[in-house]
Every structure is written in structure tokens, then in C-alpha cells.
Amino acid sequence: MARGSTAWAAVVTLIFFLASFAGTTPFNLHDANIAQVSIASGIGMIGCLYGGIRTLLALIFASTLAFGLAIYSWDPSATLIPALVTGAIMPLACYLSAQIWKNLFSNGGVRFETLKHYVLQVCILPGFLVSLVAASDSLYGSYTGKGGYFYDLYELTSTYALGILLVAPFYQLWRLEEEPFRQFSPNAILSIILYLTLTILAFIAGAPGLIFVAPVIPLILAFKGEELASLAALFGMGIIVTTIAPYNLGPFDLPNKVQGHASLLTYVLMSVITPLAIGLHVRQMNVVSQSRDKWQSKARTDQLTGLPNRYAFFPEFAKQFEHASKQGKKLVVAMIDVDHFKLVNDTYGHAFGDVVLMDIALLMQEEMRDSDLLARVGGEEFAILLPGTNEDQAFKALERLRTRCESHISSYQEIELSVTISIGAAVFASPEPKDAFLGRADSLLYQAKEGGRNRTIIS
């Protein structure tokens, strides 16, 4: 089902209607009169974001119907006009949130640095504007409870903002993740179940202290980079509060009911914003870390052959040499040079020369062990580090590589040619210094080239 299609808009409108009705039904079931949490605003914003004006018109109809039916089911004799007006303008706030999102966050999404702008401009500002009218309608329609107009203004604004915070980030992250279900590991699912269980027990089991323990779980999920799991847990918490709070305030059942509802709403708001902020920060840190690793890897990798370059090889060589010196381990270093490579380049061109180098790198990867370190350390010069290898083993492996290169035919366009390599390999003999050890491999390579090339000399 494509986003923005007629079928997609119909589904969104149906969900928006159900959420609006469910969020408005408890209007007068408790002293403060306002539903604690409603996800309708978040669903409406997503609908307007991808469905445009067409979806907005459908949402206005659905919202007006939902608000009217909810108030009528509460009291058939109640004045319906204020509820219908509130229902008609609610989707306009969702449309405004969607337009602000498009203008400010459509390119890079919400980041840790822009979270406050997201909360204030996308979540709170449109909610505040619609609540100015909605709270007046509640007052006019006698829906207002003991908290009065300004409390209703606060609660309606917060409820709208929570709907955006609970739905929109989850939806956006779900779309960004290539495999979103991977974040719902068995441990994450168990954590979500535990969080929701603790929340329920805090309300109905006479264990109010659990309400201050439960928020640790989505925080941990957010710190672990499991943002979707964290938001799913918070979404479930919002459903629980919506279902239970109109009848039982649990830990927030204060003598002053208005203060109790305000405390509950503030708790829910902070419970959502804090893990969201942590999740965004962890995501940003991961992106920076991955980018740094990518550039470090690129700087230490030969771009033609894909092998490590000299900046990767020589630090590892120093590390392996120190280990062999202190632990008495076997170590062989081999220097390899492509025979007559300048002549190949001059005769057949650099493009064919590049093919030759890539072929040799591939043969090295096929013939040598995974534990051996292969590198391109110069134009036509390669190096191999063979840890835990004695002279006989190293000679057999290097000779196998040399004969494989000799028999291999490199081809490019209409050019086909076999090239050979010369190898000089030094076997570590303690207490030989590092530079002398490497210098000996270079000297042996020189002897191989002076001796006629296409040969392996090891000592």
C-alpha cells in the first residue's frame, strides 16, 4: 500500500477516527474531564504529511464525527456544537504540524540538537493554537472540570504534543530502518513486557513506587540504540495510561485531583521526551563513529586493490614483531615486486597495469591464509606478514603464490599477458632489531631480482 494512496488515506482516516473517539470518550469520566493521552494527533500529522489536502478533508470529517459521537455518548442532552467545532479544527493543527515538519525536518529528520525545536514548533505550537479554541469550547459546552479554562488549555496542549511524540518519531524511524524488526530482539521484547507490567502494577496493584522504577527500561533501550523498541514501550505505556487513568490515577491519586492529573500528564510527557532525546543522541554518536571508522578504513586501504596500504601494514608489522620478540613466536615477512612492471605500463598502458595489480592482489587473497596480513605498500610492491610460520612453511606458501601468478593470464580489452613476481622473505631471528628484520627482506627481494626475477629467496 503506497503512502498517500487512496487506500492508505482511508486506513489512516479510520485509525484517526478510532483514536479521536477513544481519546475523547473519557472527557467527563474524571474530575479533570480531559483524556490523558491520545495518539490521534500523531496519526493525523502522518496522514497530512503524506496525504496532503485530500487526507486533511477526510480527517476533518472523521474528527468532527468522533468528537460529536463521544460527547453524545457521554450525555445525549449536551451541547454538541463546541465538540463539533473542536473536532473540525483538530486536523488543522495536524496539518500545521506536518507543514512545519516538511519545512524544518524533511531533509535531515529530527536530531539531538533540533529536538527542542521539534517539540516546541511541531508538537506544542499547533497543539496550543487548537487548544485555545478547544478549551473555550469545553467551557462553553460545560465540559470543563475543576481545573478551569487554563488547566484545560495546558492539558489539551500536552495531550496533543504527546500524540505527536508517541507516533511520529516511531513512524519515521520505522521507515528509516532497513530491517526495523531487528531492533525487537528477544531481550528487547522482554524489556518492553517488563516495562508495561510494572506500569500496570503501579496503577492497579497498590505499588505506586514502581512508576518511578519503570522508566529506567526505555532509557536503557535508548542507550543501547534500540530506539524503536524504546518508543514501542512508551507507546504501550500511553495506551495503558489512556485506558486506566480516567478511572484510577494510581500513584497520582492526590487529594487534589487536578494536581494529580497534571502530575500524571507531566510524568508521561517527560517519560517520552527523555528516552527520545537519548535515542537521538546515541544515533548521532553512532553515525559519527561509523563515519570516522569509514574514513579511517579508507585512509588505511589501497583504493585500487582493496588491500591494506602501508599505513595499515607497518603499524601491524611493528605490533607482530614486538609480540614475536617478547613471546618467542615465529614470524616471516615477505616483500614482493612485480617483474618488469614499468615496461608493462609503458607498453600496454596504465589501465592494463592496474588490472595486473588487481589480479595479483586477488591471487594473494586466494593463496594466503586468513591470518596472514597482505598489503600493497608501493606502486608495484606488495608485502605479506606470516605470523606463526617457520621457514619451510613460508617458502612453500610463497612459492605456491609465485607459480600461481606465473601461470595466470591477465586480460584487458584485447590484451592478454602473464606477469611474474619476485619475492624476498626474512625469517625472524631473535634478537634481531625490527628495522634490520625488514631490511633483510628488502635485501632478499633485491637478490631475487638480481638473480633473474620470478623466484623466491627466503632466509
C-alpha positions in Angstrom: 0.0 0.0 0.0 1.7 3.2 -1.2 1.9 6.1 1.2 -0.5 8.8 0.1 -2.7 6.5 -2.0 -6.5 6.4 -1.6 -6.3 3.1 0.3 -3.6 4.4 2.5 -5.6 7.6 3.3 -8.7 5.5 4.1 -6.8 3.4 6.6 -5.2 6.4 8.2 -8.6 8.2 8.4 -10.2 5.1 10.1 -7.4 4.8 12.6 -7.6 8.6 13.3 -11.3 8.3 13.8 -11.0 5.5 16.3 -8.1 7.2 18.2 -10.1 10.5 18.3 -13.2 8.8 19.6 -11.2 6.8 22.2 -9.3 9.9 23.3 -12.5 12.0 23.7 -14.8 9.4 25.3 -13.3 9.8 28.8 -14.0 13.5 28.6 -16.1 13.6 31.7 -15.3 10.4 33.4 -13.0 12.0 35.9 -12.7 15.3 37.7 -10.3 17.0 35.3 -12.5 16.0 32.3 -9.8 15.7 29.7 -8.3 12.5 28.3 -4.7 12.0 29.5 -3.2 10.7 26.3 -4.4 10.5 22.7 -2.4 9.3 19.7 -4.8 10.9 17.3 -2.7 14.0 16.7 0.3 11.8 15.7 -1.7 9.8 13.3 -3.3 12.9 11.9 0.2 14.5 11.3 1.4 11.4 9.4 -1.8 11.4 7.3 -1.4 15.1 6.4 2.4 14.7 5.8 1.9 12.1 3.1 -1.7 12.6 2.1 -2.0 16.3 1.7 -5.2 18.3 1.5 -7.3 15.3 0.4 -6.4 13.4 3.6 -6.9 16.6 5.6 -10.5 16.9 4.4 -11.2 13.2 5.3 -9.6 13.7 8.7 -11.8 16.8 9.4 -14.9 14.7 8.7 -13.7 11.8 10.8 -12.6 14.1 13.7 -15.9 16.0 13.7 -17.8 12.8 13.8 -15.7 11.2 16.5 -15.9 14.2 18.8 -19.6 14.6 18.3 -20.3 10.9 18.9 -18.1 10.8 22.0 -19.9 13.8 23.7 -23.3 12.4 22.7 -22.5 9.0 24.2 -21.5 10.8 27.4 -24.6 12.9 27.6 -27.2 13.0 24.8 -28.5 16.3 26.2 -25.1 18.0 26.0 -24.5 20.8 23.5 -22.7 19.3 20.5 -21.7 22.4 18.6 -18.5 23.1 20.7 -17.5 19.4 20.3 -18.1 19.6 16.5 -16.0 22.8 16.3 -13.2 21.3 18.2 -13.3 18.1 16.1 -13.2 20.2 12.9 -10.2 22.3 13.9 -8.1 19.4 15.4 -6.9 18.1 12.0 -5.9 21.7 11.0 -3.4 21.5 13.8 -2.1 18.2 12.5 -1.8 19.7 9.0 0.2 22.6 10.5 2.5 20.2 12.3 3.0 18.4 9.1 3.9 21.6 7.2 6.3 22.7 9.9 7.9 19.2 9.7 8.3 19.5 6.0 9.9 22.9 6.2 12.3 22.2 9.1 12.9 18.5 9.3 12.1 16.8 6.0 15.8 16.6 4.9 17.7 15.5 7.9 14.9 14.5 10.3 15.0 15.2 14.0 18.5 15.3 15.5 19.5 15.7 19.1 20.4 19.4 18.5 17.0 20.1 16.9 14.8 18.1 19.3 13.8 21.2 21.2 12.7 22.9 18.0 10.7 19.8 17.1 9.0 19.6 20.5 8.2 23.4 20.5 7.3 24.0 16.9 5.9 20.7 15.7 4.3 19.3 18.9 3.4 22.2 21.2 2.7 25.3 19.0 0.0 23.7 16.8 -1.5 22.0 19.9 -1.5 25.3 21.8 -3.3 27.1 18.9 -6.0 24.4 18.6 -6.3 24.2 22.4 -7.1 27.9 22.6 -10.3 27.1 20.8 -10.9 23.7 22.2 -10.6 24.8 25.8 -13.1 27.6 25.1 -15.5 25.1 23.5 -15.1 22.9 26.6 -16.0 25.9 28.8 -18.9 26.8 26.5 -20.2 23.3 26.3 -19.9 22.7 30.1 -17.2 20.0 29.6 -14.7 21.9 31.7 -13.9 20.3 35.0 -12.5 21.7 38.3 -9.2 22.8 36.7 -10.9 25.5 34.7 -10.0 27.0 31.4 -6.3 27.4 31.8 -5.8 23.9 33.1 -7.8 22.6 30.2 -5.5 24.7 27.9 -2.4 23.1 29.4 -3.8 19.6 29.3 -5.1 19.7 25.8 -1.8 21.2 24.5 0.2 18.5 26.3 -2.1 15.7 25.1 -1.7 16.9 21.5 2.1 17.1 21.9 2.2 13.6 23.4 0.3 12.2 20.4 2.9 13.6 18.1 5.8 12.4 20.2 4.4 8.9 20.6 3.6 8.3 16.9 5.6 10.5 14.5 9.2 9.5 15.7 8.2 5.8 15.7 6.8 6.0 12.2 9.8 8.0 10.9 12.4 5.6 12.5 10.5 2.6 11.2 10.8 4.0 7.6 14.5 4.8 8.0 15.5 1.3 9.3 16.2 -1.2 6.6 15.3 -4.1 8.9 13.2 -2.5 11.7 12.2 -5.8 13.3 15.9 -6.4 14.1 15.6 -3.9 16.9 13.0 -6.1 18.6 15.3 -8.8 19.9 14.0 -11.3 22.4 15.7 -9.2 25.2 14.1 -6.0 23.9 10.7 -7.7 23.8 11.1 -8.9 27.4 12.2 -5.4 28.4 9.0 -3.9 26.9 6.8 -6.5 28.6 8.5 -5.8 31.9 8.1 -2.1 31.5 4.4 -2.4 30.7 3.8 -4.8 33.5 5.5 -2.5 36.0 3.4 0.4 34.8 0.1 -1.6 35.1 1.1 -2.8 38.6 1.9 0.8 39.7 -1.7 1.8 38.9 -3.7 -1.2 40.0 -1.7 -3.3 42.4 -1.1 -0.7 45.2 2.6 -0.4 44.4 3.0 3.3 43.4 6.8 3.2 43.7 7.0 1.1 40.6 6.1 4.1 38.5 9.5 5.6 39.2 11.3 2.3 38.5 9.7 1.5 35.2 11.1 4.5 33.2 14.6 3.1 33.6 13.7 0.4 31.0 13.1 2.6 27.9 16.1 4.7 28.9 18.3 1.5 28.8 16.8 0.6 25.4 17.5 4.1 24.1 21.1 4.0 25.4 21.6 0.6 23.6 20.5 2.2 20.4 17.2 0.3 20.3 15.1 3.4 19.6 12.2 1.6 18.0 11.9 -0.8 21.0 12.1 2.1 23.4 9.4 4.1 21.5 7.2 1.0 21.3 7.4 0.6 25.1 6.4 4.2 25.5 3.6 3.8 23.0 2.3 0.9 25.1 2.6 3.0 28.2 0.5 5.7 26.6 -2.2 3.1 25.8 -2.2 1.9 29.4 -2.5 5.4 30.8 -5.3 6.2 28.4 -7.2 3.1 29.5 -6.7 3.2 33.2 -6.2 6.9 34.2 -9.8 8.0 33.7 -10.9 5.5 36.3 -7.8 5.1 38.5 -4.9 7.6 38.9 -2.8 5.1 40.8 0.4 6.7 42.0 -1.0 10.2 41.1 -4.2 9.8 43.0 -3.7 13.0 45.1 -6.3 14.7 47.3 -6.3 17.5 44.7 -7.4 15.7 41.6 -6.4 18.5 39.2 -2.9 18.3 40.6 -2.9 14.6 40.3 -3.9 14.7 36.6 -1.3 17.5 36.0 1.4 15.4 37.7 0.4 12.3 35.6 0.5 14.2 32.3 3.9 15.8 33.2 5.2 12.4 34.1 4.1 10.9 30.8 5.5 13.8 28.8 8.9 13.6 30.5 8.9 9.8 30.2 8.6 10.2 26.4 10.9 13.1 25.8 13.9 11.8 27.8 14.3 8.4 26.0 13.6 10.1 22.7 16.5 12.6 23.4 18.8 9.9 24.5 18.0 7.7 21.5 18.6 10.6 19.1 21.9 11.4 20.8 23.0 7.7 20.6 22.0 7.5 17.0 24.0 10.6 16.2 27.1 9.3 18.0 26.8 6.0 16.1 26.6 7.9 12.8 29.7 9.9 13.7 31.5 6.8 14.9 30.6 4.9 11.7 31.7 7.8 9.6 35.0 8.1 11.4 35.6 4.3 11.0 34.7 4.5 7.4 37.2 7.3 6.7 39.9 5.6 8.8 39.4 2.4 6.9 39.5 4.3 3.6 42.7 6.0 4.7 44.3 2.6 5.5 43.1 0.8 2.4 44.5 0.8 -1.1 41.7 2.0 -3.3 42.8 0.0 -6.4 43.3 -3.4 -4.9 41.2 -3.2 -1.7 44.2 -4.5 0.3 45.6 -2.6 3.3 48.1 0.0 2.4 51.5 0.9 4.0 49.8 2.9 6.7 47.9 -0.2 7.9 50.7 -2.7 7.3 53.7 -1.2 9.1 51.9 -0.5 12.4 50.6 -4.1 12.4 54.1 -5.3 11.5 55.5 -3.4 14.5 52.9 -5.0 16.7 53.6 -8.5 15.4 57.3 -8.0 15.7 57.0 -6.9 19.3 54.9 -9.9 20.1 57.3 -12.3 18.4 60.3 -10.7 20.2 58.7 -11.0 23.7 56.9 -14.3 23.3 59.5 -16.1 21.1 56.9 -16.6 18.4 57.7 -17.4 14.7 57.3 -14.6 12.2 58.1 -14.2 8.5 57.8 -11.0 6.5 57.9 -11.1 2.7 58.4 -8.3 0.2 57.0 -8.8 -3.3 57.7 -6.9 -6.5 56.0 -7.3 -9.9 58.7 -8.0 -12.5 59.2 -5.5 -15.3 56.1 -3.6 -14.2 57.3 -0.3 -15.7 57.7 -1.9 -19.1 54.2 -3.4 -18.8 52.8 0.1 -18.1 54.9 1.8 -20.8 53.9 -0.9 -23.4 50.3 -1.6 -22.6 49.2 1.4 -20.7 48.3 2.2 -17.1 44.8 0.7 -17.4 46.3 -2.7 -18.1 48.9 -2.2 -15.4 46.0 -1.6 -12.9 44.4 -4.9 -14.0 47.7 -6.7 -13.3 47.9 -5.3 -9.8 44.3 -6.1 -9.0 44.8 -9.7 -10.3 47.9 -10.2 -8.2 46.1 -8.9 -5.1 43.2 -11.3 -5.8 45.7 -14.2 -6.2 47.3 -13.3 -2.9 44.0 -13.3 -1.1 43.2 -16.7 -2.6 46.5 -18.4 -1.8 47.4 -17.0 1.6 45.9 -17.7 5.0 43.3 -15.5 6.6 45.7 -14.9 9.4 48.3 -13.5 7.0 48.4 -9.8 6.5 48.5 -8.7 2.9 49.2 -5.2 1.8 50.2 -3.1 -1.2 53.0 -0.9 0.1 54.1 0.8 -3.1 53.4 1.2 -6.8 54.1 -2.5 -7.8 55.3 -3.6 -4.4 53.4 -5.8 -2.0 54.1 -7.2 1.4 52.9 -10.3 3.4 53.3 -10.8 7.1 53.1 -14.5 8.1 52.8 -14.9 11.9 53.4 -18.3 13.4 55.1 -19.6 10.3 58.5 -21.3 10.0 60.9 -21.0 7.0 59.7 -24.2 5.3 56.0 -23.4 5.6 56.6 -19.8 4.4 58.6 -20.9 1.4 56.0 -23.4 0.3 53.2 -20.8 0.6 55.2 -18.1 -1.2 56.3 -20.4 -3.9 52.7 -21.5 -4.4 51.8 -17.9 -4.8 54.6 -17.2 -7.2 53.8 -20.1 -9.5 50.1 -19.2 -9.5 51.0 -15.7 -10.6 53.3 -17.1 -13.3 50.5 -19.2 -14.8 47.8 -16.6 -14.5 46.8 -14.6 -17.6 45.8 -11.0 -17.1 43.4 -9.7 -19.8 42.1 -6.2 -20.6 40.2 -5.5 -23.8 42.3 -7.3 -26.5 45.5 -7.5 -24.3 46.4 -10.8 -22.6 49.7 -11.2 -20.7 51.2 -13.2 -18.0 53.5 -11.4 -15.5 55.8 -12.8 -12.8 56.8 -11.7 -9.3 59.9 -11.8 -7.3 59.8 -12.5 -3.5 62.2 -11.8 -0.7 61.3 -13.3 2.7 63.0 -12.9 6.0 62.5 -15.3 8.9 62.7 -13.6 12.3 65.7 -14.5 14.4 65.8 -13.0 17.9 67.2 -10.7 19.0 67.2 -9.1 15.5 66.1 -5.4 15.5 62.9 -4.6 13.7 64.4 -2.3 11.1 67.1 -4.9 10.4 64.5 -7.7 10.1 62.5 -5.7 7.5 65.7 -4.5 5.8 66.8 -8.1 5.3 63.5 -8.9 3.5 64.2 -6.0 1.2 67.7 -7.2 0.5 66.5 -10.7 -0.3 64.0 -9.2 -2.7 66.8 -7.4 -4.4 68.8 -10.6 -4.6 65.8 -12.3 -6.2 65.5 -9.6 -8.9 69.2 -9.5 -9.5 69.2 -13.3 -9.8 66.9 -13.4 -12.7 63.5 -12.5 -11.2 60.5 -14.8 -10.9 61.9 -16.6 -7.9 61.6 -16.7 -4.1 64.5 -16.3 -1.8 64.0 -16.8 1.9 66.4 -16.7 4.8 
